[in-house]
Amino acid sequence: MTANEMDNWYLKQKEPLKSCLLALRSIILQQGSEITAVWRYGMPFFYYKGRRFCYLWVHKKWKQPYIGIVDGNKIEHPELLTEKRSRMKILLIDMEKDFPVKTIQELLEEAIGLLKD
């Protein structure tokens, strides 16, 4: 999928989901110049220096956007959910509330830190 097609994935989402996903993408990309957005596994993934560290998706059951942390199993945080995943954890975003920007940034920094080791 090309970058334009990935952009179309965001744009075809209905509001307020579309705005939420675009804002989350922006927050993720602002974490550093080494972060790139790519289309992998049929979803928007974010890489740090060529290594996967998170992705965006919409929870099927709750219809809420979330940030999936690739090595989330190595991060202990009360907001992260494991569900049936062994490696990844997710941070659900409530579109009815203000974004927990500080929490998102802290979790992303921690996820990037795992790749620096």
LOMITOR-931129 format. One record per residue (C-alpha): x, y, z. Coordinates in steps of 0.25 Angstrom, whole numbers, padded with zeros to 4 digits, always signed. Each point is the difference from the previous one (the first is absolute). Layout:
<midos>
XYZ ...
</midos>
This chain:
<midos>
+0000+0000+0000 +0005+0014-0004 +0001+0012+0010 -0012+0005-0007 -0008-0012+0002 +0004+0000+0015 -0005+0014+0001 -0013-0004-0006 -0001-0011+0011 +0000+0012+0010 -0009+0008-0009 -0011-0010-0002 -0002-0002+0015 -0013+0007+0005 +0001+0011+0010 +0004+0001+0012 +0008-0012-0003 +0007+0006-0012 +0005+0013+0008 +0004-0009+0012 +0009-0009-0009 +0006+0012-0007 +0003+0006+0013 +0006-0013+0005 +0009-0001-0012 +0005+0014+0002 +0003-0002+0015 +0008-0013-0004 +0008+0007-0012 +0003+0012+0010 +0008-0010+0009 +0012+0001-0009 +0006+0002-0014 +0004-0015+0000 -0015-0004+0000 -0006-0004-0014 -0014-0004-0003 -0002-0012-0009 -0011-0009-0004 +0002-0014+0005 -0009-0012+0003 -0012+0008-0006 +0002+0011+0011 +0008+0013+0003 +0013-0004+0007 +0010+0009+0005 +0015-0004+0000 +0012+0006+0008 +0013-0001-0008 -0006-0011-0008 -0006-0008+0011 -0015-0002+0003 -0004+0007+0013 -0015+0003-0001 -0012+0001-0009 -0014+0005+0000 -0013-0007-0001 -0015+0000+0004 -0004-0010+0011 -0011-0009-0006 -0008-0002+0012 +0000+0014+0006 +0002+0008-0013 +0010+0008+0006 +0014+0004-0006 +0012-0005+0007 +0015+0000-0001 +0006-0014+0000 +0014-0001+0006 +0008-0011-0007 +0009-0004+0013 -0011+0005+0009 +0002-0013+0008 +0013+0006+0005 -0008+0013+0005 -0007+0000+0013 -0011+0011+0000 -0014+0000+0006 -0006+0006-0013 +0006-0011-0009 -0009-0012-0003 +0005-0014-0004 -0013-0007-0004 +0004-0013-0008 +0013+0006-0005 +0013-0006+0005 +0010+0010-0005 -0008+0013-0002 -0008+0009+0009 -0010+0011-0004 -0004+0013+0005 -0015+0003-0003 -0003+0014-0003 -0014+0005+0005 -0005+0010-0011 -0009+0006+0010 +0011+0005+0009 +0012+0009-0002 +0012-0008-0005 +0010-0005+0011 +0011+0007-0008 +0010-0001+0011 -0003-0015+0002 +0001-0003-0014 +0014+0008-0001 +0005-0008+0012 -0004-0013-0006 +0006+0003-0013 +0013+0004+0006 +0000-0013+0008 -0003-0008-0013 +0011+0007-0007 +0010-0002+0011 -0002-0015-0001 +0006+0001-0014 +0012+0008+0004 +0005-0011+0009 
</midos>
